[in-house]
Amino acid sequence: MAEFVLVAGAWLGSWAWSEVVPELTAAGHGAHPVTLSGVAEKSAVPAGQATHVQDIVDAVEGADLREVVVVGHSYSGIPVGQAAERIGDRLARAVFVDSNVPADGESFTSVWSEAQVAALTERGFWPPLTAEDYAGQGLSGAEIARIVGGSTPHPAASLTEPAVLSRPLGELPATYIKCLLDGDTPSPDVVELLESDRWNLVELNTGHWPMFSQPKELATILLDAVKA
């Protein structure tokens, strides 16, 4: 039995996985959706990048989970990649869902302009997307309304603090899920990681938020990852 630790991307809490969790538990596995500090029901909690990594490690170690499949979507691939390294032999596999991946010493905003980073830092948070931003991502109007209605501002410090890795990320057993409506190919850093014989690529014909647009199909890929 695997224990899935599920972490959604920016602005979203554990609630984002509500249609995926039943699929995993029906197959006999554990499912543990995590809300990161600073968002959703934890919106009042101060948080940086290291806080988010610790949130995930605590979810694993606090419940004494083994055979862990840690899943990071979008932004959360960055703390998930670091946490996967930190949990050691508890890890069975990391799964990155159309996500960013960590690079030692780099942050989510490393590719942003100085002006963009300065504006983010001054504001203190990254505001959620609007309904119009979700167009073309395979989502129904009701699904978009649900995402927008549940989103909360994302803490700026988690985006600007650099990742810390002690070994190459390509050494971890990992699956990368590329959502094709968000681009045909992964980013160059992911393409490089996929050269590792420990990483594999799976494509999903939907947009960037598959836990809403195709939860059953996403769950099937996660279950298959256990067998990889």
ROZADREN-224263 format. One record per residue (C-alpha): residue number from 1; residue in three letters; x, y, z. Coordinates in Angstrom, 1 decimal. Example, Ala and Ser with C-alpha at 12.3 -4.5 7.8 and 13.67 -1.06 7.14 Angstrom:
! residues 2
site pos->1&code->ALA&east->12.3&north->-4.5&up->7.8
site pos->2&code->SER&east->13.7&north->-1.1&up->7.1
//
This chain:
! residues 228
site pos->1&code->MET&east->0.0&north->0.0&up->0.0
site pos->2&code->ALA&east->1.3&north->3.4&up->-0.9
site pos->3&code->GLU&east->0.7&north->6.6&up->1.0
site pos->4&code->PHE&east->0.0&north->9.5&up->-1.3
site pos->5&code->VAL&east->0.9&north->13.0&up->0.1
site pos->6&code->LEU&east->-0.8&north->15.5&up->-2.2
site pos->7&code->VAL&east->0.2&north->19.2&up->-2.5
site pos->8&code->ALA&east->-1.6&north->21.6&up->-4.7
site pos->9&code->GLY&east->-0.1&north->24.6&up->-6.4
site pos->10&code->ALA&east->-0.2&north->28.3&up->-5.5
site pos->11&code->TRP&east->-3.4&north->29.7&up->-3.9
site pos->12&code->LEU&east->-4.9&north->26.3&up->-3.3
site pos->13&code->GLY&east->-5.3&north->24.1&up->-0.2
site pos->14&code->SER&east->-6.0&north->20.5&up->0.5
site pos->15&code->TRP&east->-9.5&north->20.9&up->-0.7
site pos->16&code->ALA&east->-8.3&north->20.9&up->-4.3
site pos->17&code->TRP&east->-7.7&north->17.1&up->-4.2
site pos->18&code->SER&east->-11.3&north->16.2&up->-3.1
site pos->19&code->GLU&east->-12.1&north->14.3&up->-6.3
site pos->20&code->VAL&east->-8.8&north->12.6&up->-6.5
site pos->21&code->VAL&east->-8.6&north->11.2&up->-2.9
site pos->22&code->PRO&east->-11.6&north->8.8&up->-3.2
site pos->23&code->GLU&east->-10.0&north->7.3&up->-6.3
site pos->24&code->LEU&east->-6.8&north->6.6&up->-4.5
site pos->25&code->THR&east->-8.4&north->5.2&up->-1.3
site pos->26&code->ALA&east->-10.8&north->3.0&up->-3.3
site pos->27&code->ALA&east->-7.7&north->1.3&up->-4.8
site pos->28&code->GLY&east->-6.5&north->0.5&up->-1.2
site pos->29&code->HIS&east->-4.0&north->3.3&up->-0.7
site pos->30&code->GLY&east->-3.7&north->6.1&up->1.8
site pos->31&code->ALA&east->-4.2&north->9.7&up->0.6
site pos->32&code->HIS&east->-3.1&north->12.7&up->2.6
site pos->33&code->PRO&east->-3.8&north->16.1&up->1.0
site pos->34&code->VAL&east->-1.7&north->18.9&up->2.5
site pos->35&code->THR&east->-2.5&north->22.6&up->2.9
site pos->36&code->LEU&east->0.7&north->24.6&up->2.9
site pos->37&code->SER&east->1.1&north->27.4&up->5.4
site pos->38&code->GLY&east->-0.1&north->30.8&up->4.3
site pos->39&code->VAL&east->-3.0&north->29.6&up->2.1
site pos->40&code->ALA&east->-6.6&north->28.4&up->2.5
site pos->41&code->GLU&east->-7.4&north->27.5&up->6.1
site pos->42&code->LYS&east->-3.7&north->28.3&up->7.1
site pos->43&code->SER&east->-3.8&north->31.8&up->5.4
site pos->44&code->ALA&east->-2.9&north->33.5&up->8.6
site pos->45&code->VAL&east->0.3&north->31.5&up->9.1
site pos->46&code->PRO&east->3.5&north->33.2&up->8.0
site pos->47&code->ALA&east->5.4&north->31.1&up->5.4
site pos->48&code->GLY&east->8.5&north->31.0&up->3.3
site pos->49&code->GLN&east->9.9&north->28.3&up->1.1
site pos->50&code->ALA&east->11.5&north->26.4&up->4.0
site pos->51&code->THR&east->8.2&north->26.5&up->5.8
site pos->52&code->HIS&east->6.5&north->24.8&up->2.9
site pos->53&code->VAL&east->9.1&north->22.1&up->2.7
site pos->54&code->GLN&east->8.7&north->21.5&up->6.5
site pos->55&code->ASP&east->4.9&north->21.3&up->6.1
site pos->56&code->ILE&east->5.3&north->18.4&up->3.8
site pos->57&code->VAL&east->8.0&north->16.7&up->5.8
site pos->58&code->ASP&east->5.8&north->17.1&up->8.9
site pos->59&code->ALA&east->2.8&north->15.5&up->7.1
site pos->60&code->VAL&east->5.0&north->12.4&up->6.4
site pos->61&code->GLU&east->6.9&north->12.1&up->9.6
site pos->62&code->GLY&east->4.0&north->13.2&up->11.9
site pos->63&code->ALA&east->1.8&north->10.3&up->10.6
site pos->64&code->ASP&east->4.8&north->8.0&up->10.4
site pos->65&code->LEU&east->4.1&north->7.3&up->6.7
site pos->66&code->ARG&east->6.1&north->4.8&up->4.7
site pos->67&code->GLU&east->6.0&north->4.0&up->1.0
site pos->68&code->VAL&east->5.3&north->7.6&up->0.4
site pos->69&code->VAL&east->4.4&north->8.9&up->-3.1
site pos->70&code->VAL&east->4.7&north->12.7&up->-2.7
site pos->71&code->VAL&east->2.8&north->14.7&up->-5.3
site pos->72&code->GLY&east->3.5&north->18.3&up->-6.2
site pos->73&code->HIS&east->1.3&north->20.4&up->-8.6
site pos->74&code->SER&east->2.5&north->23.6&up->-10.2
site pos->75&code->TYR&east->4.4&north->25.8&up->-7.7
site pos->76&code->SER&east->4.4&north->23.0&up->-5.1
site pos->77&code->GLY&east->6.8&north->20.9&up->-7.2
site pos->78&code->ILE&east->9.5&north->23.1&up->-5.7
site pos->79&code->PRO&east->8.9&north->22.3&up->-2.0
site pos->80&code->VAL&east->7.9&north->18.7&up->-2.9
site pos->81&code->GLY&east->11.2&north->18.0&up->-4.6
site pos->82&code->GLN&east->13.1&north->19.2&up->-1.5
site pos->83&code->ALA&east->10.8&north->17.3&up->0.9
site pos->84&code->ALA&east->11.2&north->14.1&up->-1.2
site pos->85&code->GLU&east->15.0&north->14.3&up->-0.5
site pos->86&code->ARG&east->14.4&north->15.0&up->3.2
site pos->87&code->ILE&east->12.2&north->12.1&up->3.9
site pos->88&code->GLY&east->14.8&north->9.6&up->2.9
site pos->89&code->ASP&east->13.9&north->5.9&up->2.8
site pos->90&code->ARG&east->10.2&north->6.8&up->3.5
site pos->91&code->LEU&east->10.0&north->7.8&up->-0.2
site pos->92&code->ALA&east->8.7&north->5.5&up->-2.8
site pos->93&code->ARG&east->8.3&north->8.0&up->-5.6
site pos->94&code->ALA&east->7.9&north->11.7&up->-6.3
site pos->95&code->VAL&east->5.3&north->12.8&up->-8.9
site pos->96&code->PHE&east->5.4&north->16.3&up->-10.4
site pos->97&code->VAL&east->2.1&north->17.4&up->-11.9
site pos->98&code->ASP&east->2.7&north->20.0&up->-14.6
site pos->99&code->SER&east->5.0&north->21.6&up->-12.0
site pos->100&code->ASN&east->8.0&north->23.6&up->-11.4
site pos->101&code->VAL&east->11.0&north->21.7&up->-10.0
site pos->102&code->PRO&east->13.6&north->22.9&up->-7.5
site pos->103&code->ALA&east->17.1&north->23.8&up->-8.4
site pos->104&code->ASP&east->19.6&north->24.4&up->-5.6
site pos->105&code->GLY&east->20.0&north->28.1&up->-4.9
site pos->106&code->GLU&east->17.1&north->29.1&up->-7.2
site pos->107&code->SER&east->13.6&north->30.2&up->-6.4
site pos->108&code->PHE&east->10.2&north->30.2&up->-8.1
site pos->109&code->THR&east->10.8&north->33.9&up->-9.1
site pos->110&code->SER&east->14.4&north->33.4&up->-10.4
site pos->111&code->VAL&east->13.1&north->33.8&up->-13.9
site pos->112&code->TRP&east->11.0&north->36.9&up->-13.1
site pos->113&code->SER&east->12.3&north->40.5&up->-13.7
site pos->114&code->GLU&east->13.7&north->42.5&up->-10.9
site pos->115&code->ALA&east->10.6&north->44.8&up->-11.1
site pos->116&code->GLN&east->8.2&north->41.9&up->-10.8
site pos->117&code->VAL&east->10.0&north->40.5&up->-7.8
site pos->118&code->ALA&east->10.1&north->43.9&up->-6.2
site pos->119&code->ALA&east->6.4&north->44.4&up->-6.7
site pos->120&code->LEU&east->5.6&north->41.0&up->-5.3
site pos->121&code->THR&east->7.8&north->41.5&up->-2.2
site pos->122&code->GLU&east->6.3&north->44.9&up->-1.5
site pos->123&code->ARG&east->2.8&north->43.5&up->-1.8
site pos->124&code->GLY&east->3.7&north->40.5&up->0.4
site pos->125&code->PHE&east->1.5&north->38.0&up->-1.5
site pos->126&code->TRP&east->0.8&north->36.7&up->-5.0
site pos->127&code->PRO&east->-2.9&north->37.4&up->-5.8
site pos->128&code->PRO&east->-5.0&north->34.6&up->-7.1
site pos->129&code->LEU&east->-5.9&north->34.3&up->-10.8
site pos->130&code->THR&east->-9.2&north->35.6&up->-12.1
site pos->131&code->ALA&east->-11.8&north->33.4&up->-14.0
site pos->132&code->GLU&east->-10.5&north->34.7&up->-17.3
site pos->133&code->ASP&east->-7.0&north->33.3&up->-16.6
site pos->134&code->TYR&east->-8.4&north->29.7&up->-16.6
site pos->135&code->ALA&east->-9.7&north->29.9&up->-20.2
site pos->136&code->GLY&east->-8.5&north->27.2&up->-22.6
site pos->137&code->GLN&east->-7.5&north->24.8&up->-19.7
site pos->138&code->GLY&east->-10.2&north->22.2&up->-20.2
site pos->139&code->LEU&east->-12.3&north->23.4&up->-17.2
site pos->140&code->SER&east->-16.0&north->23.9&up->-17.1
site pos->141&code->GLY&east->-17.5&north->27.1&up->-15.9
site pos->142&code->ALA&east->-18.5&north->25.4&up->-12.6
site pos->143&code->GLU&east->-14.9&north->24.1&up->-12.2
site pos->144&code->ILE&east->-13.5&north->27.5&up->-12.8
site pos->145&code->ALA&east->-15.9&north->29.1&up->-10.3
site pos->146&code->ARG&east->-14.9&north->26.5&up->-7.7
site pos->147&code->ILE&east->-11.2&north->27.2&up->-8.1
site pos->148&code->VAL&east->-11.6&north->31.0&up->-8.1
site pos->149&code->GLY&east->-13.9&north->30.8&up->-5.1
site pos->150&code->GLY&east->-11.5&north->28.7&up->-3.1
site pos->151&code->SER&east->-8.3&north->30.4&up->-3.9
site pos->152&code->THR&east->-6.5&north->32.7&up->-1.4
site pos->153&code->PRO&east->-3.4&north->34.9&up->-1.8
site pos->154&code->HIS&east->-0.1&north->33.1&up->-1.9
site pos->155&code->PRO&east->2.7&north->34.2&up->0.5
site pos->156&code->ALA&east->5.5&north->36.0&up->-1.4
site pos->157&code->ALA&east->8.4&north->34.7&up->0.7
site pos->158&code->SER&east->7.7&north->31.2&up->-0.4
site pos->159&code->LEU&east->8.2&north->32.3&up->-4.0
site pos->160&code->THR&east->11.4&north->34.3&up->-3.5
site pos->161&code->GLU&east->13.3&north->32.1&up->-1.1
site pos->162&code->PRO&east->15.8&north->29.7&up->-2.8
site pos->163&code->ALA&east->15.5&north->26.0&up->-2.8
site pos->164&code->VAL&east->18.1&north->23.9&up->-1.0
site pos->165&code->LEU&east->19.1&north->20.5&up->-2.4
site pos->166&code->SER&east->21.9&north->18.3&up->-1.2
site pos->167&code->ARG&east->22.0&north->16.0&up->-4.3
site pos->168&code->PRO&east->20.9&north->16.1&up->-7.9
site pos->169&code->LEU&east->17.1&north->15.9&up->-8.3
site pos->170&code->GLY&east->17.5&north->13.4&up->-11.1
site pos->171&code->GLU&east->18.6&north->10.8&up->-8.5
site pos->172&code->LEU&east->15.1&north->10.6&up->-7.1
site pos->173&code->PRO&east->12.6&north->8.1&up->-8.5
site pos->174&code->ALA&east->10.1&north->10.4&up->-10.2
site pos->175&code->THR&east->7.2&north->10.7&up->-12.7
site pos->176&code->TYR&east->6.6&north->14.0&up->-14.5
site pos->177&code->ILE&east->3.0&north->14.6&up->-15.7
site pos->178&code->LYS&east->2.8&north->17.1&up->-18.6
site pos->179&code->CYS&east->-0.6&north->18.6&up->-19.2
site pos->180&code->LEU&east->-0.8&north->19.2&up->-22.9
site pos->181&code->LEU&east->-3.2&north->22.2&up->-22.9
site pos->182&code->ASP&east->-0.6&north->24.1&up->-21.0
site pos->183&code->GLY&east->2.1&north->23.4&up->-23.6
site pos->184&code->ASP&east->3.3&north->20.5&up->-25.6
site pos->185&code->THR&east->6.6&north->20.0&up->-23.9
site pos->186&code->PRO&east->8.0&north->20.3&up->-20.4
site pos->187&code->SER&east->10.4&north->23.2&up->-19.5
site pos->188&code->PRO&east->14.1&north->22.8&up->-20.4
site pos->189&code->ASP&east->15.0&north->22.0&up->-16.8
site pos->190&code->VAL&east->12.5&north->19.2&up->-16.7
site pos->191&code->VAL&east->13.6&north->17.9&up->-20.1
site pos->192&code->GLU&east->17.1&north->17.6&up->-18.7
site pos->193&code->LEU&east->15.9&north->15.7&up->-15.6
site pos->194&code->LEU&east->13.9&north->13.3&up->-17.8
site pos->195&code->GLU&east->17.3&north->12.1&up->-19.2
site pos->196&code->SER&east->17.7&north->10.3&up->-15.9
site pos->197&code->ASP&east->16.8&north->6.7&up->-16.0
site pos->198&code->ARG&east->15.0&north->7.2&up->-12.7
site pos->199&code->TRP&east->12.5&north->9.7&up->-14.2
site pos->200&code->ASN&east->9.6&north->9.1&up->-16.6
site pos->201&code->LEU&east->7.2&north->11.3&up->-18.5
site pos->202&code->VAL&east->3.5&north->10.8&up->-18.8
site pos->203&code->GLU&east->1.3&north->13.1&up->-20.9
site pos->204&code->LEU&east->-2.3&north->14.1&up->-19.9
site pos->205&code->ASN&east->-4.6&north->15.7&up->-22.5
site pos->206&code->THR&east->-6.0&north->18.4&up->-20.3
site pos->207&code->GLY&east->-5.0&north->21.8&up->-18.8
site pos->208&code->HIS&east->-2.8&north->22.9&up->-15.9
site pos->209&code->TRP&east->-5.3&north->21.9&up->-13.1
site pos->210&code->PRO&east->-6.1&north->18.2&up->-13.8
site pos->211&code->MET&east->-7.3&north->17.6&up->-10.2
site pos->212&code->PHE&east->-10.4&north->19.6&up->-11.3
site pos->213&code->SER&east->-10.6&north->18.9&up->-15.1
site pos->214&code->GLN&east->-9.7&north->15.2&up->-15.1
site pos->215&code->PRO&east->-9.5&north->13.9&up->-11.5
site pos->216&code->LYS&east->-10.1&north->10.2&up->-12.4
site pos->217&code->GLU&east->-7.5&north->10.2&up->-15.2
site pos->218&code->LEU&east->-5.0&north->11.9&up->-12.9
site pos->219&code->ALA&east->-5.7&north->9.4&up->-10.2
site pos->220&code->THR&east->-5.1&north->6.6&up->-12.7
site pos->221&code->ILE&east->-1.7&north->8.0&up->-13.5
site pos->222&code->LEU&east->-0.8&north->8.4&up->-9.8
site pos->223&code->LEU&east->-1.8&north->4.7&up->-9.2
site pos->224&code->ASP&east->0.3&north->3.6&up->-12.2
site pos->225&code->ALA&east->3.3&north->5.6&up->-10.7
site pos->226&code->VAL&east->3.2&north->3.2&up->-7.8
site pos->227&code->LYS&east->4.0&north->0.4&up->-10.2
site pos->228&code->ALA&east->6.8&north->2.2&up->-11.9
//
